[in-house]
């Protein structure tokens, strides 16, 4: 499946869509980061020699026990990473209007994977976006208000999915905030354990294709 082709009908002009091909049936987890980078080549699936977003994301996976050296190895393990907001932010905060503009694309992304079991919300913007989607369908939030530190170990469920609230997985500040990096890695490890527990006996783990 070509994700750009699948999503472009829902996207507005100027939105960054993932230049990625994969097997949707292989995906077990969608990890939602906050916002796309200013340059598309720095995104998770960007064509820069060393995409900026992978400089923090891959170390998090390795710290969580998934020895991935590339984004392809992440998707091959049944994990698709995306951003809640598809246009670069223009200020330090992300306004509600920007989140709402990207919701049709994010909602379509979540619908593409028939074997999806879990969603990770990497940061407050991701949490807001996912809550908007769930509230539209169920009338209530998936994740209550409160600090991520207090919520992150609580087993939440929405739309048949296990939901893991965690911290943003990109940005140079993450390299400085060692405690948040440690907690995000711990949350990813918990997600990996959950996904493995959902595999049927004799069923291979996700083997996505790019």
ChimeraX attribute file (.defattr): number of C-alpha atoms within 10 A of each C-alpha:
attribute: neighborCount
match mode: 1-to-1
recipient: residues
	/A:1	13
	/A:2	14
	/A:3	16
	/A:4	15
	/A:5	13
	/A:6	14
	/A:7	18
	/A:8	14
	/A:9	11
	/A:10	15
	/A:11	18
	/A:12	14
	/A:13	7
	/A:14	9
	/A:15	18
	/A:16	22
	/A:17	22
	/A:18	21
	/A:19	17
	/A:20	15
	/A:21	14
	/A:22	19
	/A:23	18
	/A:24	22
	/A:25	15
	/A:26	23
	/A:27	25
	/A:28	25
	/A:29	27
	/A:30	22
	/A:31	22
	/A:32	28
	/A:33	25
	/A:34	27
	/A:35	25
	/A:36	24
	/A:37	22
	/A:38	13
	/A:39	13
	/A:40	20
	/A:41	17
	/A:42	19
	/A:43	25
	/A:44	28
	/A:45	20
	/A:46	19
	/A:47	12
	/A:48	13
	/A:49	8
	/A:50	14
	/A:51	18
	/A:52	19
	/A:53	21
	/A:54	21
	/A:55	17
	/A:56	18
	/A:57	24
	/A:58	21
	/A:59	19
	/A:60	25
	/A:61	20
	/A:62	15
	/A:63	16
	/A:64	20
	/A:65	14
	/A:66	17
	/A:67	14
	/A:68	18
	/A:69	13
	/A:70	15
	/A:71	19
	/A:72	19
	/A:73	18
	/A:74	21
	/A:75	24
	/A:76	21
	/A:77	21
	/A:78	25
	/A:79	25
	/A:80	25
	/A:81	18
	/A:82	23
	/A:83	24
	/A:84	29
	/A:85	27
	/A:86	25
	/A:87	22
	/A:88	17
	/A:89	16
	/A:90	10
	/A:91	7
	/A:92	6
	/A:93	8
	/A:94	16
	/A:95	12
	/A:96	11
	/A:97	8
	/A:98	18
	/A:99	23
	/A:100	17
	/A:101	18
	/A:102	21
	/A:103	20
	/A:104	16
	/A:105	23
	/A:106	24
	/A:107	18
	/A:108	14
	/A:109	16
	/A:110	17
	/A:111	11
	/A:112	17
	/A:113	18
	/A:114	12
	/A:115	14
	/A:116	22
	/A:117	19
	/A:118	23
	/A:119	24
	/A:120	23
	/A:121	28
	/A:122	24
	/A:123	21
	/A:124	18
	/A:125	23
	/A:126	26
	/A:127	27
	/A:128	20
	/A:129	24
	/A:130	27
	/A:131	19
	/A:132	19
	/A:133	20
	/A:134	17
	/A:135	14
	/A:136	11
	/A:137	11
	/A:138	11
	/A:139	11
	/A:140	14
	/A:141	18
	/A:142	22
	/A:143	22
	/A:144	11
	/A:145	11
	/A:146	8
	/A:147	11
	/A:148	16
	/A:149	12
	/A:150	10
	/A:151	16
	/A:152	20
	/A:153	14
	/A:154	11
	/A:155	10
	/A:156	15
	/A:157	14
	/A:158	18
	/A:159	12
	/A:160	9
	/A:161	13
	/A:162	19
	/A:163	26
	/A:164	25
	/A:165	28
	/A:166	29
	/A:167	26
	/A:168	21
	/A:169	27
	/A:170	25
	/A:171	15
	/A:172	12
	/A:173	12
	/A:174	18
	/A:175	14
	/A:176	10
	/A:177	10
	/A:178	11
	/A:179	11
	/A:180	18
	/A:181	23
	/A:182	16
	/A:183	17
	/A:184	26
	/A:185	23
	/A:186	20
	/A:187	22
	/A:188	23
	/A:189	19
	/A:190	15
	/A:191	21
	/A:192	21
	/A:193	11
	/A:194	14
	/A:195	20
	/A:196	14
	/A:197	10
	/A:198	12
	/A:199	13
	/A:200	9
	/A:201	7
	/A:202	6
	/A:203	8
	/A:204	11
	/A:205	17
	/A:206	23
	/A:207	20
	/A:208	21
	/A:209	16
	/A:210	15
